[in-house]
Amino acid sequence: MNAGEYFEMIINILMGLTLIVLIMIFFYMIYGEKEETPSPTKKVTLKIFRGISAGLYRFYVLM
């Protein structure tokens, strides 16, 4: 295994772990805390998360 293959494997592992963490954060935001009215911070966070996940999906599809 040369250096290129090694770093490619590390990058793939980090991308996979990042995806798992983002999914866990999403589920926590949806199912973790039950509030009567959604706070503005939660709305903004959901909007940012949706943008990030869409960007990651596009990046993953291009690879």
N, C-alpha and C positions, 0 to 999 in steps of 0.2 A: 504494500500500500504506500503510494507516494504522498507527498504533502497535499496535493490538490484533492485527492480522494478523501484524505483525512478531514480536511476542512469542509469539504462538501457534506460529509457525513455529520459533522458537528453542526453545521448550519441547518441541515434537515431535522436533526433532533431538536434543536432550539426552536425551529418553526413549529414543529409538532407540539412541543410543550407550551409554546405561546398560544396556539390554537386551543389547547385543552384548558388553559387558565382563563382565556377569554370566554369560553363556553361556560365554565364554572361561575365566573363573575356574572354572566348573563342570567343563569339560573338562580343565583343568589338574589339578584336584583328583582327577578320576577316572583320567585316563590319564597324567598327568605324572610322578608319583613312584610307584614300586612299593615298598610296604612289606610286610613279612611279616605284621604285625598292625596293624590300624587304631588310630591313637592316639585318645585321648579328645577331643583338640582337633579332629581331623578329623571325628569324629562330631557334635560340637556345631556345627562350621562347616557341615556338610551340612544339619543340621536347620534352622539359621538361614537358609541359602540357599533351602531348600525353602519356608520360610515367606515369605520375601521374594518369591520368584518367584510363589508362589500369590497373594500380595497384589497384586503388579504385574499379574498376569493379570486378577484381578477388577476392578482399577481401569481397565485397558485396555478390558475388556468393557463397563464402565459408560459409557465415553466414546463 
